[in-house]
Amino acid sequence: MSTNHAHTPRLPLLARRPLGEWGSLFELAPSSFDLVSSRGVARQGWELLTNAANPRRFASVLTGMQSHLRAASVPVLIQEPKKAPVLVPHEVLSRAQRRWIGQLALELYFTQLFRSEVAIVDLWSSRFGVNEDGDAVWIPRPFYVRWDTRFRPIRATSA
């Protein structure tokens, strides 16, 4: 036996089903209470619910976000879920295309952080993709919040 395996403890392999998007989120929930007070979680939850219930406001947020992305030269088209095009399945995309989509997701997040007062938090990988024309598309659901000034003390630029 090689020495590389001498100190490796043997752990039983547990068969785990892969978690879906919501399962992953719920798995993180207990540790998030160490970072955010239960009052803060309740406030954010209420804001998410009231925002999701207002489609007119969400349409306005999407329009503003598309403007911020264009100004930052982030080539992502934002589509409302009900008007969304069919995306090319991730399994069909090349590795370079998948990396490109991941890079755009990061650029999108930081554009929101530095340019917008609002953050659309629906950044699941299933919401990003490539349409049949080869354009990057983001199809967020209406999960958005206003940035907390204690988290983001800098002021957003409207450039």
N, C-alpha and C positions, 0 to 999 in steps of 0.2 A: 504494500500500500504506500502511496506517495505521502510525503510529509504535508502536502497541502490539505489532505483530508483528515489528518490526525486530530486536529483541534476543532473541527467543524461538528457542532452538536447535531445529532440526528433528530429532526422534527417530523412528526407524522404529517404526511401530506393530506390536507383537508380539501375535499372537492368543494369548490366554491363556484356558484353560478356567477357570471359577470353581472354586475349591477347596472341597471339602467340609469338614465340621467337623474331621475328623482331618487333612486336608491342611493346613489353616490352622495347626493345632497343630504339626505336624512342620516347617512352614516357620519357626516361631518357635524351635524347639529349639536351633539353633546359637547364637543370640544369648542365650538363657537361661543358657548356661554362663558368660557374662560376669558374670552377677548372682549365680549360685548355684554353689557348688563341686560338682564331680562327686560327691563324697561325699554332699553334701546332696541332690542329685538322686537318687542311689541310695537314700538313706534314705526320701525322700518316695515314690519309686516302689514301694519295698517296702511301705510303709505303705498306699498305695493298693491294691496287690494283695491284701494280707492283709485289709483292710477289705472289699474287693469279694467276697472268698470267705466272708464271714460274714453270711448273710442275717438272722440273729436280731439281731445288733448293728446292722445297717442299719435294721431295723424300729424299733429303739429310738431310733436317731439321728433318723429321720423323725418319730417321735412327739414327741421333745424339740424338734425344730426347729419343728414345727407350733405347739407351745406358745409358743416364743419369738416366732414371727410373730404369734400372736394377742395376746400381751402388748404387742407393739409396734404393734398395729393395722394390720398389713400384710395386706390381704385376699387372700391366696393360699392355695388348697387344695393340699396336697401329696398326691400319689398315687404308690403304688409302680408301677413300669413294668408289672408283670403284671396289675395291677388298674386300669390307666389308662383313662379315658374317651377317646372319639374327640374330638380337638380340631378346632375350626373352622380350615380352612387359612388361613395368614397372608394370602394373596392376597385372601381374601374379607373380611377385617377392614377396618374403616374406618381412616383414618389416625389418628384419635383413639384407637381401640382399640389400635392398634399402639404408639402413644406411651405409652398407659396401661400396657401390658404391659412396655415398656422401663423405665418409671419404677418399676414394681413389682419388676423384676429388680434395680435399683439399691437399692431399699429392702431387699430380701431380703439382698443382699450385706452391706450395712452393719448390718443386724440381726444377721447371723451374726458380724460383726466385733466388735460392741459387747456382744452378749448371750450368745454361745455359746462354749464351749471348742472346739467342733468346727465345721468349715466343709465344707459339701457343695459341691464345686467343679464340679459338672455344671451350668453356667450357659449352655449352648448355647441359641440362640434356638429350636431345634426342640423343646426340652424345656419351653418356656413356651407358654401359649396360653389360649384361651377355650373352655370347653365349651359344649354346646348350650343350657345354662341362662344363659349369659352370665357365669359365674364365671371368675376367673383361676385357672389350674391350672398347677402345676409338677410335672413327672414326672421327677425326677432319677434317674439310674442310681447305683449304689453307689460313687461316687467322692467320698470324704470323707477329711479329715485333721484332726488336732488342730493348732490354731494354734501356731506356733512362738513362744515367749515373747520372742525377740529381735525378731520382726516386730511382735508385739502385746503390748507390755509391760503394758498395762492389764488389769485383771481383769474378766472378764465378770460382768455383773449377772444375777441370776436373777429380776428383776422381771417 
